[in-house]
Amino acid sequence: MDVFIYGTGGHAAVIYDNIVSSNGYSVVCFVDDNSDKETYLGLPVHKTPEALKLTKTGVIAIGVNHIREKVVQELLAINANINFISAIHANAVVSERAIIKPGVVIMAGAVVNANATIDEHAVINTGAIVEHDCQISSYASIAPGAVLGGNVSIGERSFISMGTQLKQGIQIKNDTVIGMGSIVTSNFEDHVTAYGQPCKVVNNRKKEDSYLA
């Protein structure tokens, strides 16, 4: 099946590798409405209208959570029949009893264990571990090397940074950022930034605030 990848940055290159590693999909183009690139990784770069003439099936390769959500909404406003695929690397370990929703990206070396649910357009990055019965909400991201114990819940658009460890049963609400290398032993509410060992709130944040700088 022919697919597009929306984005032309490093995240898009990694998702391209995901798709190439598995059977069933062929990337025909990249899409970027804010770039003058003509090609990327040897494939054409189109604006959305041209890309949708080739295929209405694809995946969003935008690393920033709230921007990924915005792009999905914009594309569906153009064409409500777009089919978003899940891009799962062949070397990821995903339980047959895990629930993986459309648009999810799971990178090489990641583990998603039994009865975990990964909601639409969430990202499980390289080498991250999502244990049994976890709930990862739409547009959330779990960064490389993060470890989530069983029954952890991550809210919409929240971001768990590299190397962070979350004790079993922890709940992180929406639009919250947990900083790199944190040890999380308590719950965190919406719209905060927290980090440390143990992890503590350091400030409030808005959905649009930068966290990858």
Sequence and secondary structure as in RCSB ss.txt:
>XXXX:A:sequence
MDVFIYGTGGHAAVIYDNIVSSNGYSVVCFVDDNSDKETYLGLPVHKTPEALKLTKTGVIAIGVNHIREKVVQEL
LAINANINFISAIHANAVVSERAIIKPGVVIMAGAVVNANATIDEHAVINTGAIVEHDCQISSYASIAPGAVLGG
NVSIGERSFISMGTQLKQGIQIKNDTVIGMGSIVTSNFEDHVTAYGQPCKVVNNRKKEDSYLA
>XXXX:A:secstr
 EEEEE  SHHHHHHHHHHHHSSS EEEEEE TT   SEETTEEEE HHHHHHH SEEEE   SHHHHHHHHHHH
HHH TT EE  EE TT EE TTSEE TT EE TT EE TT EE TT EE TT EE TT EE TT EE TT EE T
T EE TT EE TT EE TT EE TT EE TT EE S B SSEEEETTTTEEEEE  TT     
